[in-house]
Amino acid sequence: MAFIKHSQCLANLTLPYRSSHSLTMPAQITPIPRPTAAAVLVSATRQHLAASLLLDVPSVTPAQTNKDVFALFDQSAAIVGLPVVENEQPIGLINRNIFMDSFARPFHREIYGNKSCIAFMDKKPLIVDGQISLQELSFLALDHGGKTLADGFIITVGGRYAGMGTGRDMVRALSNLQAEKNRLVMESIGYASVIQRSFLRPSQQALRTSLPDHFLIWEPRDVVGGDYFHFEIFDEGFFFALFDCTGHGVPGAFMTLIMASFLENALNADNRRDPGAVLAEVNRRVKTALGQIDHTQGGGAGDDEIEHRSDDGMDAAFCWFDRARRELTYAGAHSPLLLRRAGESEVRLIEGDRLGVGYAATPLTQSWRNQSFTLAPGATVYLCTDGMVDQPGGSKRIAFGKKRLCQLLLEQGEKPMVQQQAAIVEALAAYQGDEPRRDDVSMFGFRI
């Protein structure tokens, strides 16, 4: 129900009071001029200001009696509170429920009816300027206590009474504002996903050209993620890498683009056969760009510099395969290689070095060792990020684990890679059950 305008109430109000009385507004009481609500609302709604909640609610003055207040409440059930205004400035608020309950008590009408309405006035209501933001309004309402949600709050414009806002409308506006912010964020993240996938596309195309029997699992925990895959073909072989950057979601995705850029710039004709050297070069570039300092070597940094120092990086496996020699060279930064030779009844788990790339604790001059393996036709090679093996699940709610993964690969090893991929995805989902996804999950496998 729309609220009754102050001028209309004061001009037309003549109501019966008991059987022998009538109530007519005193002639000296005149409407208080207020800013045009419509003009205030249009501007405030666009800017998400408190004035966007403005309702045109009548007010009373200290000169008016409790009989006048009762008449206004009785005429409109939609009025939840009546501001008390003196010299165009609000000085209090009369809550409908409190007033009506009190007035219904025996003899209260006779005792208080002709007294000033300030007798039932809350002298410390929440009064806000219409130009404050909805967020600031929510903080003020929280500090003011729960009565703001029930009583509402008074809105002023330029220090003058303009109207009221209700707690319900405030909560609804904040919810709508948050929903709009979430929508914009999700649209941005969705576009970020398009960008991230576009960075992966050249590697996927090169992979299909060079290795017909392969699979690639890339499942961000969120819309975007911190895992990344790189595959590049050269005349004498191919270079491939799988890495897991700090975090997941938007921060992780941002780090993948940084790392991908460093990798592309570091990889050249001289070092592509040496994955350990490529890891070391990327490490130097990352630490230099992010201003990282080795904690173990001090560095004389001040407290502020230490507090704001980046500790971001990645776990990664870099590999080179020489076609002529059929030799795979692997270097791992806290990321393993899984290998099954043709005819073997085991899947070998080859661990790399423990330190990751980047991170404040990794030295600028850190090196990673290469490990080489000659592979006969039919051998299968796998890389995975820790999101695969660390995913909790099962009856004991423990990690999927490397041992379980190796056993699964052994059981599926003779099948085409596409079928292996389906089996791995199904097994992980079954093991995960109703547990939430903990991290991004990525895995790459191929048959020589």
C-alpha positions as CSV (number, residue, x, y, z in Angstrom):
1,M,0.0,0.0,0.0
2,A,1.4,3.4,-0.9
3,F,2.2,5.7,2.0
4,I,-0.1,8.8,2.5
5,K,1.6,12.1,1.8
6,H,2.0,14.4,4.7
7,S,0.1,17.3,3.2
8,Q,-2.9,15.2,2.4
9,C,-3.0,13.7,5.9
10,L,-2.9,17.0,7.6
11,A,-5.4,18.7,5.4
12,N,-8.1,16.0,5.3
13,L,-7.8,14.2,8.6
14,T,-11.1,14.3,10.6
15,L,-11.7,11.0,12.3
16,P,-14.1,9.9,15.1
17,Y,-12.5,9.5,18.5
18,R,-14.7,7.3,20.8
19,S,-18.4,8.3,20.5
20,S,-18.3,11.8,21.7
21,H,-15.2,13.3,20.2
22,S,-13.9,14.2,16.8
23,L,-10.3,14.9,15.8
24,T,-9.5,17.8,13.5
25,M,-5.9,18.8,12.7
26,P,-5.0,22.1,14.3
27,A,-5.0,25.0,11.8
28,Q,-1.5,26.1,12.7
29,I,0.1,22.8,11.8
30,T,1.4,23.1,8.2
31,P,3.1,20.5,6.0
32,I,6.9,20.5,6.2
33,P,8.3,21.0,2.7
34,R,10.6,18.2,1.6
35,P,12.8,17.4,-1.4
36,T,10.9,15.9,-4.3
37,A,11.1,12.1,-3.6
38,A,10.9,11.1,-7.3
39,A,13.9,13.2,-8.2
40,V,15.9,11.9,-5.3
41,L,15.0,8.3,-6.1
42,V,16.0,8.3,-9.7
43,S,19.5,9.6,-9.0
44,A,20.1,7.5,-5.8
45,T,18.9,4.2,-7.4
46,R,21.4,4.6,-10.2
47,Q,24.2,5.3,-7.7
48,H,23.2,2.6,-5.1
49,L,22.7,5.2,-2.4
50,A,20.5,5.2,0.8
51,A,18.1,7.6,-0.9
52,S,17.2,4.8,-3.3
53,L,15.1,3.3,-0.4
54,L,13.2,6.6,0.2
55,L,9.5,6.2,1.0
56,D,7.3,9.2,1.2
57,V,6.1,8.9,4.8
58,P,4.2,11.6,6.7
59,S,5.8,13.1,9.8
60,V,4.5,14.8,12.9
61,T,5.9,17.6,15.0
62,P,6.3,17.9,18.8
63,A,3.3,20.2,18.9
64,Q,1.0,17.3,17.8
65,T,-0.6,15.0,20.3
66,N,-0.7,11.3,20.6
67,K,-4.3,11.5,19.4
68,D,-2.9,12.8,16.1
69,V,-0.4,10.0,15.9
70,F,-3.1,7.4,16.6
71,A,-5.3,8.9,13.8
72,L,-2.5,8.6,11.3
73,F,-1.7,5.0,12.2
74,D,-5.4,4.2,12.2
75,Q,-5.9,5.6,8.8
76,S,-3.0,3.7,7.1
77,A,-1.9,0.3,8.2
78,A,1.1,0.6,5.9
79,I,2.8,3.2,8.1
80,V,5.2,1.3,10.4
81,G,6.7,4.4,12.0
82,L,6.2,8.2,12.2
83,P,9.2,10.5,12.2
84,V,9.0,13.4,14.6
85,V,10.3,16.5,12.8
86,E,11.1,19.9,14.3
87,N,12.3,22.8,12.1
88,E,12.6,20.4,9.1
89,Q,15.0,18.2,11.1
90,P,14.1,14.7,12.4
91,I,14.4,14.4,16.2
92,G,12.8,11.0,16.8
93,L,10.7,8.1,15.5
94,I,7.5,6.6,16.8
95,N,7.2,2.9,16.3
96,R,3.7,1.8,15.2
97,N,3.5,-1.5,17.2
98,I,4.9,0.0,20.4
99,F,2.6,3.0,20.2
100,M,-0.5,1.1,19.4
101,D,0.1,-1.6,22.1
102,S,0.7,1.2,24.7
103,F,-2.4,3.1,23.6
104,A,-4.6,0.0,23.9
105,R,-3.9,-0.3,27.6
106,P,-6.6,0.8,30.0
107,F,-6.9,4.6,30.5
108,H,-3.8,5.3,28.4
109,R,-5.8,7.2,25.8
110,E,-7.3,9.4,28.4
111,I,-4.0,10.0,30.2
112,Y,-1.7,10.4,27.2
113,G,-4.1,11.3,24.3
114,N,-3.6,15.1,24.6
115,K,0.0,15.0,25.5
116,S,2.8,15.7,23.0
117,C,3.7,12.8,20.7
118,I,7.3,12.8,22.0
119,A,6.1,10.7,25.0
120,F,6.3,7.6,22.8
121,M,9.2,8.7,20.6
122,D,12.4,6.9,20.2
123,K,14.9,9.7,20.7
124,K,17.8,7.8,19.0
125,P,16.6,6.4,15.8
126,L,18.9,5.7,12.9
127,I,19.1,8.9,10.8
128,V,21.1,8.8,7.6
129,D,21.9,11.1,4.8
130,G,20.5,10.0,1.5
131,Q,23.9,10.3,-0.2
132,I,25.6,7.5,1.8
133,S,26.1,4.2,0.0
134,L,24.0,1.2,0.7
135,Q,27.1,-0.6,2.0
136,E,27.7,2.2,4.5
137,L,24.1,2.1,5.5
138,S,24.3,-1.6,6.2
139,F,27.2,-1.0,8.6
140,L,25.4,1.8,10.4
141,A,22.3,-0.4,10.7
142,L,24.4,-3.2,12.1
143,D,26.0,-0.9,14.7
144,H,22.6,0.6,15.6
145,G,21.2,-2.8,16.6
146,G,18.3,-5.0,15.5
147,K,15.6,-2.3,16.0
148,T,16.6,-0.7,12.6
149,L,15.2,-3.8,10.8
150,A,11.9,-3.5,12.6
151,D,11.5,0.3,13.0
152,G,13.2,1.4,9.8
153,F,15.4,4.5,9.5
154,I,15.0,8.2,8.7
155,I,16.5,9.6,5.5
156,T,17.5,13.2,5.1
157,V,18.7,15.2,2.1
158,G,20.7,18.3,2.8
159,G,20.0,17.9,6.5
160,R,16.2,18.1,6.0
161,Y,13.7,15.3,6.5
162,A,13.0,13.6,3.2
163,G,11.3,10.3,4.1
164,M,11.9,6.8,5.6
165,G,13.5,3.5,4.6
166,T,12.5,0.1,5.9
167,G,14.8,-2.7,7.1
168,R,13.1,-5.1,4.6
169,D,13.8,-2.8,1.7
170,M,17.4,-2.3,2.8
171,V,18.0,-6.1,3.0
172,R,16.4,-6.6,-0.4
173,A,18.5,-3.8,-2.0
174,L,21.7,-5.2,-0.5
175,S,20.8,-8.7,-1.8
176,N,20.0,-7.3,-5.3
177,L,23.3,-5.3,-5.3
178,Q,25.3,-8.4,-4.3
179,A,23.5,-10.4,-6.9
180,E,24.4,-7.8,-9.5
181,K,28.0,-7.7,-8.4
182,N,28.1,-11.5,-8.5
183,R,26.7,-11.5,-12.0
184,L,29.3,-9.1,-13.2
185,V,32.1,-11.0,-11.5
186,M,30.9,-14.3,-13.1
187,E,30.7,-12.6,-16.5
188,S,34.3,-11.5,-16.1
189,I,35.4,-14.9,-14.9
190,G,33.5,-16.5,-17.8
191,Y,35.4,-14.3,-20.3
192,A,38.7,-15.1,-18.4
193,S,37.9,-18.8,-19.0
194,V,37.7,-18.1,-22.7
195,I,41.1,-16.3,-22.6
196,Q,42.7,-19.1,-20.6
197,R,41.3,-21.8,-23.0
198,S,42.6,-19.8,-26.0
199,F,46.1,-20.0,-24.5
200,L,45.7,-23.8,-24.3
201,R,44.4,-24.2,-27.9
202,P,47.8,-24.2,-29.8
203,S,49.1,-26.9,-27.5
204,Q,46.0,-29.0,-28.0
205,Q,46.3,-28.7,-31.8
206,A,50.0,-29.6,-31.8
207,L,49.3,-32.5,-29.5
208,R,46.7,-34.0,-31.9
209,T,49.1,-33.6,-34.8
210,S,52.0,-35.3,-33.1
211,L,50.5,-37.9,-30.8
212,P,47.4,-39.6,-32.1
213,D,47.0,-41.9,-29.0
214,H,46.8,-39.5,-26.1
215,F,44.5,-37.9,-23.6
216,L,44.4,-34.6,-21.7
217,I,42.3,-34.0,-18.7
218,W,42.0,-30.4,-17.7
219,E,39.3,-29.7,-15.0
220,P,39.5,-26.4,-13.1
221,R,37.9,-26.6,-9.7
222,D,36.2,-23.3,-10.6
223,V,35.5,-21.7,-14.0
224,V,39.2,-21.0,-14.4
225,G,42.1,-22.6,-12.7
226,G,45.8,-22.7,-11.9
227,D,46.8,-25.8,-13.9
228,Y,48.3,-25.3,-17.4
229,F,49.6,-27.5,-20.2
230,H,52.2,-26.7,-22.9
231,F,53.1,-28.9,-25.9
232,E,55.4,-27.7,-28.7
233,I,56.7,-29.6,-31.8
234,F,60.2,-29.3,-33.1
235,D,62.0,-31.0,-36.0
236,E,63.8,-33.5,-33.8
237,G,61.2,-34.1,-31.2
238,F,58.7,-32.3,-28.9
239,F,58.7,-30.5,-25.6
240,F,55.8,-30.8,-23.2
241,A,55.0,-29.5,-19.7
242,L,52.3,-29.7,-17.1
243,F,52.3,-27.2,-14.2
244,D,50.2,-26.4,-11.2
245,C,50.4,-22.7,-10.1
246,T,49.7,-21.3,-6.7
247,G,46.0,-21.2,-5.9
248,H,43.0,-21.9,-8.1
249,G,40.2,-19.9,-9.5
250,V,41.1,-16.4,-10.7
251,P,44.4,-16.0,-8.8
252,G,45.6,-19.4,-10.1
253,A,44.5,-18.6,-13.7
254,F,46.4,-15.3,-13.5
255,M,49.5,-17.1,-12.5
256,T,49.2,-19.6,-15.3
257,L,49.3,-16.8,-17.9
258,I,52.4,-15.4,-16.2
259,M,54.1,-18.8,-16.1
260,A,53.1,-19.6,-19.7
261,S,54.6,-16.3,-20.9
262,F,57.8,-17.0,-19.0
263,L,58.0,-20.5,-20.4
264,E,57.5,-19.4,-24.0
265,N,60.2,-16.8,-23.7
266,A,62.6,-19.1,-21.9
267,L,62.2,-22.1,-24.3
268,N,64.6,-21.9,-27.2
269,A,66.7,-24.0,-29.6
270,D,69.6,-24.2,-27.2
271,N,67.8,-25.4,-24.0
272,R,64.7,-27.3,-25.2
273,R,66.6,-30.7,-24.9
274,D,67.4,-29.8,-21.3
275,P,64.2,-29.5,-19.3
276,G,66.1,-28.9,-16.1
277,A,67.7,-25.8,-17.6
278,V,64.3,-24.5,-18.8
279,L,63.0,-24.9,-15.3
280,A,65.9,-23.0,-13.9
281,E,65.5,-20.2,-16.5
282,V,61.8,-19.9,-15.7
283,N,62.6,-19.8,-12.0
284,R,65.0,-16.9,-12.5
285,R,62.5,-15.0,-14.5
286,V,59.7,-15.6,-12.0
287,K,61.7,-14.6,-9.0
288,T,63.0,-11.5,-10.7
289,A,59.6,-10.4,-11.9
290,L,57.8,-11.0,-8.6
291,G,60.6,-9.6,-6.5
292,Q,61.2,-12.8,-4.5
293,I,64.1,-13.2,-2.1
294,D,65.4,-16.4,-0.7
295,H,64.4,-16.6,2.9
296,T,67.3,-18.9,3.8
297,Q,69.8,-16.3,2.6
298,G,68.3,-13.3,4.4
299,G,68.6,-10.3,2.0
300,G,68.3,-7.4,4.4
301,A,64.7,-6.7,3.5
302,G,62.7,-4.4,5.8
303,D,59.5,-5.5,7.6
304,D,57.2,-3.8,5.0
305,E,59.0,-5.5,2.1
306,I,58.9,-8.9,3.7
307,E,55.2,-8.5,4.5
308,H,54.4,-7.7,0.8
309,R,56.8,-10.1,-0.7
310,S,55.3,-12.5,-3.2
311,D,55.5,-16.2,-2.4
312,D,53.9,-17.5,-5.6
313,G,55.2,-20.1,-8.0
314,M,54.4,-23.5,-9.5
315,D,55.0,-27.2,-9.3
316,A,55.9,-28.5,-12.8
317,A,57.1,-31.3,-14.9
318,F,59.1,-30.4,-18.0
319,C,59.9,-33.1,-20.6
320,W,61.7,-33.4,-23.9
321,F,61.3,-36.4,-26.3
322,D,64.0,-37.1,-28.9
323,R,62.4,-39.0,-31.8
324,A,65.6,-40.3,-33.3
325,R,66.9,-41.7,-30.0
326,R,63.5,-42.5,-28.6
327,E,64.7,-40.9,-25.4
328,L,62.5,-39.1,-22.9
329,T,64.2,-36.5,-20.6
330,Y,62.3,-35.4,-17.6
331,A,62.9,-32.7,-14.9
332,G,60.4,-32.3,-12.1
333,A,59.8,-29.5,-9.7
334,H,57.7,-31.2,-7.0
335,S,55.8,-32.9,-9.8
336,P,56.2,-36.6,-10.7
337,L,56.4,-38.6,-14.0
338,L,54.5,-41.9,-14.3
339,L,56.0,-44.4,-16.8
340,R,54.9,-47.9,-18.0
341,R,57.1,-49.6,-20.5
342,A,55.5,-52.0,-23.0
343,G,55.1,-55.4,-21.5
344,E,55.9,-54.4,-18.0
345,S,53.6,-55.3,-15.1
346,E,54.3,-52.1,-13.1
347,V,53.8,-48.4,-13.4
348,R,57.0,-46.6,-12.3
349,L,56.6,-43.4,-10.3
350,I,59.6,-41.1,-10.9
351,E,59.9,-38.3,-8.5
352,G,61.5,-35.0,-9.4
353,D,63.2,-32.5,-7.1
354,R,61.4,-31.2,-4.0
355,L,61.6,-27.5,-4.6
356,G,59.0,-25.7,-6.8
357,V,59.6,-23.0,-9.3
358,G,59.4,-19.5,-7.9
359,Y,58.4,-19.2,-4.3
360,A,60.4,-17.1,-1.9
361,A,62.2,-20.1,-0.4
362,T,63.5,-21.4,-3.8
363,P,67.0,-19.9,-4.5
364,L,67.4,-17.8,-7.5
365,T,70.2,-20.1,-8.7
366,Q,68.3,-23.3,-8.0
367,S,68.9,-26.1,-10.5
368,W,66.8,-29.2,-11.4
369,R,68.2,-32.5,-12.5
370,N,67.3,-34.3,-15.7
371,Q,66.4,-38.0,-15.7
372,S,66.4,-39.8,-19.1
373,F,64.6,-43.0,-20.3
374,T,64.8,-44.9,-23.5
375,L,61.3,-45.9,-24.6
376,A,60.4,-48.7,-26.9
377,P,57.2,-48.5,-29.0
378,G,54.1,-49.1,-26.8
379,A,55.4,-47.3,-23.7
380,T,53.0,-45.0,-22.0
381,V,53.9,-41.7,-20.2
382,Y,51.8,-39.8,-17.8
383,L,51.9,-36.4,-15.9
384,C,49.4,-35.2,-13.4
385,T,49.0,-32.4,-10.9
386,D,48.5,-32.9,-7.2
387,G,44.7,-32.2,-7.5
388,M,44.4,-35.7,-8.8
389,V,46.2,-37.6,-6.0
390,D,45.2,-35.2,-3.2
391,Q,41.5,-35.4,-3.8
392,P,39.9,-36.8,-0.6
393,G,37.2,-39.4,-0.8
394,G,36.4,-43.1,-0.1
395,S,35.0,-44.5,3.1
396,K,37.9,-43.1,5.1
397,R,37.8,-39.6,3.5
398,I,41.5,-39.9,2.6
399,A,43.5,-38.8,-0.5
400,F,43.1,-40.7,-3.7
401,G,46.9,-41.2,-3.6
402,K,49.7,-42.0,-6.0
403,K,49.5,-45.8,-5.2
404,R,45.9,-46.0,-6.2
405,L,46.5,-44.0,-9.4
406,C,49.4,-46.3,-10.4
407,Q,47.3,-49.3,-9.8
408,L,44.5,-47.8,-12.0
409,L,47.0,-47.0,-14.8
410,L,48.3,-50.6,-14.6
411,E,44.8,-52.0,-15.0
412,Q,44.0,-49.7,-17.9
413,G,47.5,-49.6,-19.5
414,E,46.8,-51.7,-22.6
415,K,43.7,-49.8,-23.6
416,P,43.6,-46.9,-26.0
417,M,44.3,-43.6,-24.3
418,V,40.7,-42.3,-24.8
419,Q,39.4,-45.3,-22.9
420,Q,42.0,-44.7,-20.1
421,Q,40.9,-41.2,-19.8
422,A,37.2,-42.2,-19.3
423,A,38.2,-44.8,-16.7
424,I,40.4,-42.3,-14.8
425,V,37.6,-39.7,-14.7
426,E,35.1,-42.2,-13.6
427,A,37.3,-43.7,-10.9
428,L,38.1,-40.3,-9.5
429,A,34.5,-39.2,-9.4
430,A,33.4,-42.5,-7.8
431,Y,36.1,-42.1,-5.2
432,Q,35.3,-38.5,-4.5
433,G,31.7,-39.2,-3.9
434,D,30.0,-36.3,-2.1
435,E,33.3,-34.7,-1.1
436,P,33.8,-31.3,-2.6
437,R,36.5,-30.9,-5.3
438,R,39.6,-29.8,-3.5
439,D,41.8,-28.5,-6.3
440,D,42.1,-28.2,-10.1
441,V,42.7,-31.6,-11.7
442,S,44.9,-32.1,-14.7
443,M,46.5,-35.2,-16.3
444,F,48.2,-35.9,-19.5
445,G,49.0,-39.3,-21.0
446,F,50.2,-40.6,-24.3
447,R,51.6,-43.8,-25.9
448,I,54.8,-43.7,-27.9
